[in-house]
Amino acid sequence: MDTNAAGKKSVPSPTKHVLAIDLGSGGHKVALVADNGDVVASTEGNIETRLLPHGGAEQDPEKWWNGAMQGAEDVIQKANVAPEDIVAIGCDSQWSLAVPVDKHGDHLMNAVHWLDTRGGKYNRRIVSGFPSIKGYGLFKLLKWVKLTGMAPTLSGIDSLGHVLFIKNERPDIYSKTFKFLEPMDYLTTRLTGRITATQKTMVPFGVVDNRKWGSMQYSDTLLAMAGLDKEKFPELLENDGVVGTLKPSVAKKLGLLPSTKVVAGISDSNASLIGSGAVRDFETIIYIGTSLYMTCHLPFKKTDLAHVMTTLPAPFKDRYYLLGEQGAGGRCVEFFLKQFIYPDDAFKTGTKPGDAYQRFNAMAGMAPAGSNGVIFLPWLNGSIVPDEQPHVRAGFMNISLQTTRAHLSRAIMEGLAFNNRWTREPAEKLMGQKMENIRFSGGGALSDLWAQIHADVLGLPIHQVEDPVNATVRGTALLVLRALGYCSLEDISGLVKIKKVFEPDWSKKEIYDKMYAQYRKLFKKNKPVFKALNGRSENI
């Protein structure tokens, strides 16, 4: 486990700190964040995702918990901050994972991951009907959208699909389940012993009435449509509520006061938006971590079914945030390095070096704009926003004898930028206004090259967030501090700095317009091929 700390020097007592636990798709990070937004100390570790037959993907919640606790111990020890100055703990996590727990909060099986599509056929079953629109029965679709702002995914990657999979194919687990939780709520449960959730964290289950911000009611109508039992879902708190205080055993293990508060969790996408300083309406970010998304806060609730976009409850009163989840982001780079460059197989040429991502960036910088005509399609597990197609897959197109690994590396960067350009079009329509600039955050934002590629592909100034890899833990901590009254929204906006602004290089416009047009055509023309190769006949 890698740990970074600011040193052993004690922090003055007037400074308040939050222990932030970030459970991402590819790993966990634990950080101690001061009330000025600085990360005093942090540690991180990997999370294994088990890929199973028939579209299965799972993670072990016990490894989440153990990693979080070990990371918290390390960070608290290295930061040398007095326990009374650590005022609270906040948790954010990846989303659309279903964790069935018993009445003690202990998990009953592995968490079903957002990459898992085994519940797709059950989602399609409950939403089918006549007249049919893109696989949805019209009247069922209208009901779901009216009450939640979204509809069950046809691919089954949402938590509703996961619960239906468990109910239909793991009935023994379903019968034993006391409550179904998302990962951030599983963590707050383990910390406090209290099983809760919020309107904003339960969205992927599709059974909470979201017509009014701050709702704490499940919809009997939607539960009946899904065939699920209300008692299987947790008590709902206010969106910025306090779950409780630390269990004595946890407080003792971490060396914290038992009175340390635990604030309700948040999705990592919303946390990273806050931690990137984009707390005003319409301030947009692109985040490239393991996943890829475009998001912003909005003063209204709205849904665009055609492009799989909606607005979800934010932790700020009567505010929402755009969900523009596109699927694999940095995972594409990880996959490329693991399977093509540093494979652990008969072709193995050595262990993946610690600077593998810097080497990837350097190689990409050696290729010209347009990657010599190579186009990367980034849909390793199907596409989501702006066109959900569970059968499409990734690939390099137009490889020739002149193609090098430099071309392939840059093509990955450009392919993800093309998908962001595609997402921008419906996002601006939903927002009702044009984007003037975009903040760039997450691990991908460490790359100046990738920032410039986005500026050139999107034709917009890209504002590279300072310390982008800590945006999520920073956002979680700042949200906790605001919930407890230690800071305001205006404070948050001023605490996050922009490292550099990348202006579009208009000399690249012609090549990127050409490449983007072909990118869109490749998606459209190859859908029948992908469906023939990857589709499975299923009874609905």
N, C-alpha and C positions, 0 to 999 in steps of 0.2 A: 504494500500500500504506500503510495507516494504522498508525502506530507510536506507542505510549505508553510512556514511561519514567519512572522515579522520579527521574531526574536523573543528573548526572555524578559525584556523590560516590561514592568508592570504598567498597565494603562491607568490613567487618572480616574478616580472613582466617579466623577460626574458623567463620564461617558457610559452610555447604555449599550449593551450588546445583545445580539440575538444569535442563537445557535440555529443555523439553517440547514435542513437536510433535503437534498435534491436527489430524487430517485429517477434518473433518466433511463432512456431505452437501452443504452449500451453500458451504463455504469452509474455508480452513486458518487455524490460529492457531499461532503460535510464541511461547513465553514462557520467561523465565528465572524460576524459582521458588526462593525461599530455603527453608531447612529449617524455618522457622516458618510456612510456607504462604503467605507474601506473594508476590505477583507483582511482581517488581522491574521488569520491562519486558516488553512484548508487542507483537506485530504480527499483522495478519491480512489476508487477501485472499480474493477470490472464486474459486470453482471452477465451471466451466461443465459442465452436464450436457446432453449431446446427446440429444434425444428423436427416435427413429427410427420408421419404419413398423413395423406389426405388433407393437407393444408394446416396442420396443427402447429402451434407455437406456444411455449409455456416458459414461465420463470418460477423459481423457488422463493416464496415469500420469506422463508426462514433465513435465506442468504441475504435478502434485503435487510432484514432486521439485524442480523449479525454484523453486516458491513456498516450499517448506520451506527450501531453502538460502538464498534471498534473505532470508526472514524471520529465519533464524538469524543470518545476518551482521549484519542491522540490529539485532537484539536484543542481541547480544553487544557490538557497538560502542557502543550507547547506554547499556547497563547499567554499563559500566566496571568489570566484575568480573574479577579476575585469572584467567587460564586454569586455574591449579591449584585454584581454588576452585569450578570447574564440574566436579563429580565424575563426572557421567554424563549420558546422553541417554536419554529415554524417548519412545515413540511410541504414540499411540492413534489409532484411526480408526473411521470408519463401517465397517459390516460387511456381509456377504453380497455382496461384490463379488469377482469372479474375475479375477485378473491372471495370464495365462500368460507365463512368462519363460523365457529360454534359460539355458544353463549359466553365463553371466556375470551373470545377474540382470537382464538387459535385457528389457523387455516386448516382446512380439511383436505386440500389437494393443491397442486401447483396452480398459480395464477394463469388464467387463459389470456394470452398476450394480444395486443392490437394487430399483430401480424396474422393471427389465427382466423381462418376462414371457414372452420368446420360448422359454424352456426349459420352460414349463408343460406342454406336450403330452408332452415326454420324461419329466418327472417323473411325470405321470399314467400313462404307459405302464409305467414300471418298478414302480409301486406297485399297479397294477390287478390284480384277481383275484377269485376266488369263494371264499367268500361276500364280497360287497362291502358296506362300511360307509362311507358318505359319499365314495365314489370310491376307497377303499382296499381292497385285498384283505386280509381279516382276518389271515391268517397272516403276510403280508409286513409289515403294520402292527405286529403284535405283536413281530416280530423287530427292526424298526428302533427301536421304542420301548425294547425291552429293552436294546439295545446302545448307543444314543445318547441316549435320553431324549426324542427327538423324531422326527418323521417328515418326509420331503420335502414341501415345500409343493405344493399342487395348482396354485398360480399360477405356480410356477417362479421365485419371487423370491429363493430361496436360492442359494448358490454351487454346490450340486450341480446345480441346474437350469441354471445358466450354463455349467458344464463340459459338460453333456450337449448344450446348444445348440451349443457350439463343436465338440464331437466330431461331431455330426450335420450341422451346416451350415457349419462352417469346418474340414473335416478336415485341410487343409494346415497350419493353425495347430496343431491338436491333435497332429499327428505331430511338429512341430518343438518342441513344448513340453517343456522339461526339468522344470519344476515349476509347479504352480498355487499362487498365494499370495493371501492377503487383503492389503488395503492397508497395515496396520501392519507386516506381515512383509515386504512389498515395500520399505518405507522402511528397516527395520533391515538388509535385504539391501544396499541401496544405501549405507548408512552404513558397513557392516563388510566387505562382500564375501562374507559367509557366508549361505547360503540355508537358513533355518530357520523353524520355527513352533512352536506349543505346542498342547497339548490344548485350551486355552480359546480360542485364536484360530481353530482349524480346525473348530469346531463346525458352521458353516454348510455345510461340504462333506458332512457326514453320513456320514463313512467312518472316524471314529475311535471306538474302543471307550471309552465314557465310564462304564462300570459302576463303575470305581474312580477316585477323584480322583487326578490325577497320572499317568494312563496315558500311555505314550508309544508305543502300538501302534495301527496301523491294523487294521481288521477285514477279514480276507479274505472273510468272508461278505458283508459289505455291499458291498465292492468288486465281488464277483461279481454281486450283485443289481443293482448300478448299471451293470455292464459297463465298469468303469474299471480302469486299470492302476495298481498300487501305486507303481511307479517315477515316476509323474507328480506325486507329493506329497512335500513336504519332510521333512527330518529333524525330529523332534520333541524339543524341550528341556523341562526342568522348567517348570512354570507361572510360576515367579518367577525363571527362569534368566537368565544373562547370555549374550547372543549373542556378544559379543567386544568388541574395541576398534576405534576409528575407523580406517578406511583412511587411510594417510598423506596421500593427495591431498585427502581430505575434511577432515582435521585442519588441513592447511595453508590450505585455502580459508576455514575458519571461524576460524582463529587459536586453535585448541584444541590440547591435548596429544594426541599419538598414543595415549597410554595411557588416554584418556577412555573409560569403559565405556559400552556400549550394552546396556540391559536389554530382555528380551523384551517385545513389545508387548501391547496390551490393547484390547478394544473400547471405543468411546467411551461406550457406555451404562454399562459397569462402572466406567470411569474417573470418570464424572460422579457415580456413586453414592458412590465413595470421596471425591471432591472436595467432596461435599455434607456430609461428616462422618458419613454413615450406614454405619458399619462394624460396628456390632453387629447381631446377628440380629434380623430383623423390623422394623428401622427403615426405613421406606418413603419413597421420593421420587417425585414427579412431575416429569418433565423435559420442558420445551418448548423445543426448539431448532428446527432445520429439521424434525426428526421429533418424535414424541410417544411417551413410554413411562412405565410405572410399574414400579418395580423395588425389590428389597430383598435383603439377604443372608439365607441360610437355612442351617441345620445339616444339611440332608438333601437328597436327590435325589428329585424327584417330577415327574410329568407329568400335565397335564390336556389331553388331546387335543381334547375337545369345545370348549374355549375357546382352543386354540392357545397354551397356556402350558406352559412347562417350566422346570426349573432347570438352570443351566449351571455348569461349573467356574469358580470364582472363583480369584484368585491366592493366596488364603489357604488354608492346608492344611485339607483335608477340609471346605471351605466351598463353598457354591454361591450363585448369585444368580438370582432370578426374572427371566425374560424376559417382559416385558409390552409388546412392541413393537406400537404401534397404527397406525403409518404416518405420514402427513403431520401435522405439528403447526404450527410457525411457518411452514411452507411455505404453509399456507392463507392466512395474513396476507400473505405475500409475493406470492402469486398474486393476491389481491384488489387489492393496491396496484398491481401491475404491469399487470393486465389491465383493471381497472375504474376506478381512480383516476388513474393516471399512465401511460396506454398510449402506446407509441411507434408510433402509427399515424395515420390521418387525423383521429382525434379528439384528438390530442395537444394538451394545453393548457399544457405546460411540463415541464421536467425534474423528476424525482422529487427532492424536497428531502432534505437530510440528516437532518431531523427528522421524516421521514414516519411512523415508528413511534410517535413521541410524539403526532403529530396523530391517528393511528389510535386510540391510547389515549384521547385527549381526546374524540374523537367518540363512542367507545363509552360513555364516562362520561356523555354527554348523554342516553342512552336509558335507559328504565326497565328494571328486572328483567323478564325475559321478552321483551324487544325487541318489544313490541307484537304478540306472537304469532308473530313470524318465527322459524323454526327453521333452523339451518344444519346440513347434513349434510357432514361433513368428509372424505369418502372420495374424494379426488382421483384416487387410483390403486388403488381397491379397498380393502376393509377387511381388517385382519389380526386382532389381538386385539380383542374376545373372540369374534369369529365371522368366520372367513376367507371372504370372498366376493369373488373377483377382478373380478366384473363390476359391482359397485355403484359409484356415482359420487357426487360432491359436488353440492350445490345449496342454494338458499334456498327454503324452503317457506312458503307463506301470505303472500306479498307482496301488499300492497294499495295503493290510491292514497294512503294515509296513510304508507306506508313511506318512511323516509329513510335516508341513508347512515349515520347514527348507529345506527339499528336494525340495519342490516346488519353494522356493525362489532361491535356488542355480541353479535349473534347468533353470529358466528364464535367469540368468546371462550366463549360459553355452549355452543356445539355441541361444542367440544373438552372442556369440563368435563363435559358429559353422557357423552361417550365414556369419560372417566376414571371417572365414577360407574358406568357399565356394567362397566368392567374391574375395579373394586374388588370387585364381588360374587364372581366366581370366584377372584380373587386371595386374598381372605380365606379361602375354602374350602381353597385349596391350602396356604396358610400354616398353617391350623389354628387361627387366632385372629383376633380383630377388630383393626383398626387403631385406635390411640388418637389419632394425629395423622399428618400427612404433611408432609414437607419439600418445598418448591417450589424448583426450580432451573432453570438455563438462562436464555436471553434472555427468555423469557416471564415469568420471576419478577421482572423489573425493574418490572413493572406491579403496583402495589398493587391496582388494580381487578380484575385477573385473579386475584390471590390471594384477594380477597374473594369473587369469583364462585365459585371452587372451594370455599371454605369453606361458602358458602351452598348450592351444588348437592350437595356430598358430605356436608354436615352434620358436618364434622370441623374441628378447628383446623388451620390451614395455617401452617407455620413457614417463613417466607421466608428463604432462605439469604442471608447477606451475600456480596456480590460473586458473584452467581450465574452471570454470564457467563464467569467463569474457573474454574468448577467442574471442567470436564474436564481442562484443563491442570494445575490444582492436584492433582487426583486422580492423574494420570499421574506427576507429580513425587513426590508423597508415597509412591506405590507403589514407585517406584525407590529412594527413600531407605530405605524399609523393607527392600526386597530386599537392599540393600547394608549393612544393619545400623545405619543412622543414626537410625532412629526406630522406634517400636512402634505397634501398632494403637491402644493407649490414647492415645498422643501425637496420632495423626491425629484421633481423636474430639474432642480438646480444642482443636485448632487451627482448626476451622471454626465460625464464629459464626452465630447466628440474628439477623437484623436486626429482625424483627417477627413477632408471632403474630397471625393473623387468626382471630377467633372467628366461628362461624356466626351470621348474623342470622336468627333463627327467624321473623321476620315475612315472610321470602321463601320459606319452606318450601312453602306452598300453591301458589304460582305455579310454582316449580321442580319440584315433584312432578308437577304437571299437564303441564308442558312436557316433562319427561323421559319420561313415559308415552307421549306422542305421538311423541317422538323414536324410541323403541323400535318403535312401531307403523309408523312411516314406513319404517324399515329392513326390517321383516318383510314388509309389504304390497307394497313396491316391488321386491323381489328379482326377481320374474318380469319386471317391466318392464325393469329394468337388464340382465337376461340377454338379453332379446330385442333390446335396443338395442346391447349391447356384446359379446355372445358371438359366437364364430366356430366354425363347424363344423370339427373337426379329427379326423383319424384317429388312434386310439390302438391 
